[in-house]
Amino acid sequence: MDTRAVDREVIERVLSEYAAIPYAHGDVQTQTVFDRERGHYLLMIVGREGRKRVHGCLVHVDVVGEDVVIQRDGIEHGIAPELVQGGIAAERIVLAFHVYGAKRYSELSAA
């Protein structure tokens, strides 16, 4: 199996597992959005909390060349460790949302 196919399988499995967890408040659904052709993967929340409309992106991952770029990670403990457990090499994961600029996950996990 080629690298991109493995990336796609791992990312989709991890995001689908999070989407299966019921949202704790209001009438809010968690949805996955997968653009396999262009390598874009989202975990979204959509719905209502009382009178308030809820719509937002929890996780946004892009596959760019050989890199798996985490653009946004709103998961409490982060999804990078789960992507590594699934078989994506830590040095290929880029944390684009990092406060001090994009960092490779392997740089942070080694610190």
C-alpha positions in Angstrom: 0.0 0.0 0.0 1.4 3.4 -0.9 2.1 6.1 1.6 -0.8 8.4 0.6 -3.3 5.5 0.9 -2.0 4.7 4.4 -2.2 8.4 5.4 -5.8 8.6 4.1 -6.8 5.4 5.9 -5.3 6.5 9.2 -6.6 10.1 9.1 -10.1 9.0 8.2 -10.2 6.3 10.9 -9.0 8.7 13.6 -11.4 11.5 12.6 -14.3 9.0 12.2 -13.7 7.7 15.7 -13.9 11.2 17.1 -17.1 11.9 15.0 -18.7 8.9 16.7 -18.4 10.5 20.2 -21.6 12.3 21.0 -21.2 16.0 21.6 -21.8 16.9 25.2 -24.0 20.0 24.9 -27.1 21.0 22.9 -28.2 19.6 19.6 -24.8 19.5 18.0 -23.6 16.9 15.4 -20.0 16.1 14.7 -19.3 15.6 11.0 -16.4 14.4 8.9 -15.6 16.0 5.6 -13.1 14.0 3.4 -11.7 15.3 0.1 -9.6 12.3 -0.8 -8.6 13.6 -4.2 -7.1 16.8 -2.9 -6.0 15.5 0.5 -8.2 17.6 2.8 -9.8 16.2 6.0 -12.1 18.0 8.4 -13.9 17.3 11.7 -16.7 19.8 12.0 -19.4 20.6 14.6 -22.8 21.8 13.4 -26.0 22.5 15.3 -27.5 24.5 18.1 -26.8 25.0 21.8 -30.0 26.5 23.1 -30.6 29.5 20.9 -27.0 29.8 19.8 -25.9 28.4 16.4 -22.8 26.2 16.5 -20.6 25.8 13.5 -16.9 25.2 13.5 -13.9 23.2 12.6 -12.4 21.0 15.3 -9.7 19.4 13.2 -8.3 20.2 9.8 -5.6 18.0 8.3 -4.1 18.3 4.8 -1.8 15.8 3.0 0.8 18.0 1.2 3.4 16.0 -0.7 4.9 13.7 1.8 3.8 15.8 4.8 0.7 15.4 6.9 -0.1 19.0 7.9 -2.3 19.5 10.9 -3.8 23.0 10.2 -6.1 23.0 13.3 -6.4 20.7 16.2 -9.2 21.3 18.7 -9.0 17.9 20.3 -8.0 18.1 24.0 -4.9 16.0 23.8 -4.2 16.5 20.1 -4.5 14.0 17.2 -0.8 13.7 16.3 -0.1 10.8 18.7 -3.0 8.9 17.3 -1.8 9.4 13.7 1.6 8.1 14.8 0.1 5.1 16.5 -1.8 4.5 13.3 1.4 4.3 11.2 2.2 7.8 10.1 5.9 8.7 10.9 6.2 11.5 13.4 8.8 13.3 11.3 6.2 13.6 8.5 3.6 15.3 10.7 3.7 19.1 10.6 1.9 21.1 13.3 1.0 24.2 11.3 -1.0 25.7 14.1 2.0 25.8 16.5 2.2 29.1 18.4 5.8 29.8 17.3 5.4 28.7 13.7 5.0 25.3 12.0 6.9 22.6 13.8 7.4 18.9 13.0 5.7 16.7 15.6 9.0 14.7 16.0 10.8 18.0 17.0 8.3 18.5 19.8 8.0 14.9 21.0 11.8 14.7 21.3 12.0 17.9 23.5 
